[in-house]
Amino acid sequence: MRVVNMGQWPLDERDERLHEPGGEQLWNESYYFDFVADDGELGGYVRLGLYPNWKRAWYWACLVTPDGLAASVIDHDAPLPEDPGLTVRGAGYEASQRIADPFRAAAVRLASDALSLDLEWRTEGGAYGYAITPRYEVPCEVTGTIDGRPFHGHGERDHSWGVRDWWTISWMWSSGRLTDGTYVHGMRANVGLDLPWPAFTVPPGGEPAHAAGFTAATSFDGDRPAETVLRLPGLAVTARPVAFAPVTLTSPEGETAVFPRAMCRFEAEDGRFGHGWTEWHQPPLWRSHLWV
């Protein structure tokens, strides 16, 4: 298993745990877990975001099918967890996110009237650490049960920490797996600069490798993302939404941002295809930002 360190904060197993928060109100630490069934007929994601200086946690769990959003648990006023298993309890639900084996395995549990999850993310290839912010991504095989029924698929989990202002910067983030076992990942923030964006590929049975020169171009149908073309060295992949699971976010000052995350079909220009998740974050001024 390879850990790719692109940044100035070399990752080690301690980074799977919580970090000492900064003093900013919007200092945030988050864990994401997403998944798509092998046939692309079912997918979902879980996010736990901790705002210790805002004195709250955000918990999201969404399940989709090609027909649309099937179930969700969204809580923007959850109590901060106090245990190593990151247990969160809110109205009608209890959830936990546990790193069972650092960089190798993680488990998510959710019990609620709307949705029940008991899933494990087991690492395939290794982990990729960003250069521009403290964050890493881990491509995974995902197994377990959803609403008591067996599940097998693939996805990605990630962990980040630092100031997260959802109401200023827009971005595109995408992670998919092609049916031959190739993983692709790329992220681009709309900051008006052409930076060396975080991107990697994992060949079938291989390890993650940085994809230099990554670019992404997104087109919209009104306010809704229509597709994103991801260009990696020697590989162009188009991500098209299959089912959206959006969240609306309200700042301490009352501003709103829209976070349209979607399960996508990924189509490579060489004929390969697969599935995964893409997000296009839309803060208040997102229409004036450059998405190409």
N, C-alpha and C positions, 0 to 999 in steps of 0.2 A: 504494500500500500504506500502510495506516494503522497506527501504533503507539499504542495507547491506554495512557496512563500514569495509573493510578488512585492510585498510591502516592507516597511521598516520595523514591523513588529512581528518577528518570527513566531509562528504559531507553535504551541505545544499543547499537551493534553489539558493543562490548566485553563486554557481558553474555552473549553467546553462548559466551564462553570461561569457563574455570574462575575462581573467585574465591578471594581469600585466606581461608583457614579461620579460624574463631574458635577459642578455646581449649577449648571444651567437648568432652567425649568423644563426645557424640552430635551434634556439628556434622556436617551432611551436605550433599552437593551431588548432585543427581540430574537425569537426563535420562530422560523418558518418550517413547515412540513407540507409538501404537496405530493400528490399521487394521481396516477391514471392507470386504469385497468389495461391489460395487454391488448384487448380488442377496442379500446377507446370508447367504450360504452358507459363508463362510470369514472368519475374523478372527483377530487376535492383538495382542500387544503386547510391547514390549521395555522394560526399565528397567535403567539403570546407576545405582547409588547408591554414592557415595564417602564413606567414613568415615575421613578421614586420621588422626584422633586415636585411633581404634580400630584403625587399621592394617589395613584390609580394604576390599574393594569387594563390593557385592552385584550380581550379574548375574542377570536373569530374562528369559527369552524363552518365550512361550507361544503356541500355535496351537490354535484351536478350530473346530469345525463345530457345526451344530445337534445333532449326536449327542453332543457333549461335548468334553473335552480330547483333542486329537489328538497333540500333541507338546509337550515342554517341556525347557528347560535352566535349572536353578536352581542357583546357586552362591552361598553366603553367606560364603565364605572365599576370594574371589578376590584376587590381588595388585592393589594400586593401579596404574593405568596410568601410564606415564611419558612418553607421546608425545602430541602435539596431536590425533592421531586417536582418542585414548581407547581404545586397543587393550587388550583383556582376554583373557588366556589361562588356561584351566583344564583340568581333566581331560576330554579328549575334545572340546574346543571352542576356537575362536578367534573373537573378535567385535570390531567397531569401530563407533564412532558419530562421524561427522564432520559438522561444520557447513560445508557446501560453499560457501554464500553466506549470510552472516548475515541472519536474519529472512526469508530467501527460499527456501532449500533446505538439506536435510540428508539424509545417506545413512547407512544401517545395513547392516552386513554381518555374517553369522553363518555359520560353517562348523562343523558337528558331525554326528555319526552320526544324531542324533535329528531335526535340523531345519537347513535351509539357507535363509538369507534374503539377498537382494540388492535392497534397496528404497530408494526416494527419496521424501521428503516435500517437496512443493512448496507454498509458502504460497498460501492463497486468502483475500484480503481484508486480512490484516494480523495483528498480534499484540496481545494483551491483557495488561497488567501488573496484578497484584493490588495492592490498597491495604493489606492486613493482614499481608502477609509478602512477602519478595523472591521473586517467582515470576511467570512469564508463560506464556500458552497461545497456540498457533499452529494454527489450523485449516488442513488441508492436503488436497491431492490426493495419493494414494499410488500409485506405479507401480513395476514391477520384476519380480522373479521370486521364487517360493517353491518350494523343492525343485526348482528348474530350470524351473518352469512359469510362464508369464506371469501377472501379477497387475495388476488395476486396481481401485482403490477410493478411499476417503476415510478420514480420521481426524484425530487431533490429536497434536501433540507439545508437551511443556512442559519447563521448566527451572526449578529452584528451589534455593535455598541458605539454610542456617541450621540451627538445632537441630531435629532430627527425632526426637522421642520417640514411638515407635510403641506404647508400652505404657501410655500415660496417656489420650490424647484419642481419641475416636471421631469419624468424619466420613463424609459422603457427598460424592462427586465424580462428575459426570456430563458426558459430551460426546457429542453425536449430530448426525447430518446427515439432514435430511428429503429425500425424493426430488426435491423441487422445487429443491434446492440451498441451503436454509436451514440454517445451523448454529445449534445451541443449546448453551449451556454453563452450568453452575452448580455451586457448591461450598458446603457448609454443614458447619461443625464443631459438635459437640455440647458447647458450653462453658457452657450455661446463660444465655447472653445473646443477644438479638436484634440482631445486627450487620448492617451493610450488606454482605451476602455477595458474593463475586466471582461475577459472572454477565454473560454477553453473548450477543447474537445477531448473526448475519451474514446479511443478506438475499441472495437469489440474485444473484451477480455484484457484491455490495456489499462494505462494510467493517464490521469489528466495532464495535458500539456497546454501552456499558454498559447492563445491564438492571436498573434500580433497583427495589427492593422484592422481589427474588427470594426465594421460599420453597420449601421441599421437605419432603415428608412421606413416610416410608418405612414399609411394613408388612412383617412377617416371617412366614414359615411355620416355626415352631420357631426354630432358629438361622439359617436361611437367608433372605436377603432375597427377598421376593416381588415387590414393585414399589415404585417411587418416583414420586410426582407432582411434577413440576417446574412451578412457576407463575412465569412471566415476564410483563411488561406485555403484555396483550392476547393471551397465548398460554399454554395449559396443555398439557403434554406428559407422558405416562406412559411411563416406562422399565421394561420387563419383561425379566428375564434369559432369554436363550436358551441360553447355555452358560457355565459357570463355569470360571475358571482361577485357583484360589486359591493362596495362599502362606502358610505358617506361619512366624512370625518369633520368634526367641529373643533376649532381651536379654542384656547382659553379666552380669546377676545370675541368669539362668535363667528369667525370666518369659516366657510365650508370648502372642502375639497372632495373630489370624487375619485374613487380608486377602482376603476374597472379591471378586475382580474378575470381571466378567462382560460378555461381548458381549450387547447388548440390542437388542430391537426398541422403537423409539420411536413412540408413537401420539399425534398431536395431536387435541384435541377437535374440530377442524374437519374431520377425516377424513384429513389428511396423515399419512404414516408415514415411517419411515426406520430407520437403524441406528447403533450407536455402542457406547461402553463406559461402564460405571458401576462404581464401587467403594464399598463400605460397610465401613469399617475397624472391626474389633472387638477392642479391647484387653481385658485381663482383666475389667474392670468394665462392659463395654459395655451389658449388659442394664439397668443402672440409669440409663442416659443417655436424654435426651429426643430422640426421632427425628422429632418433628413441629414 
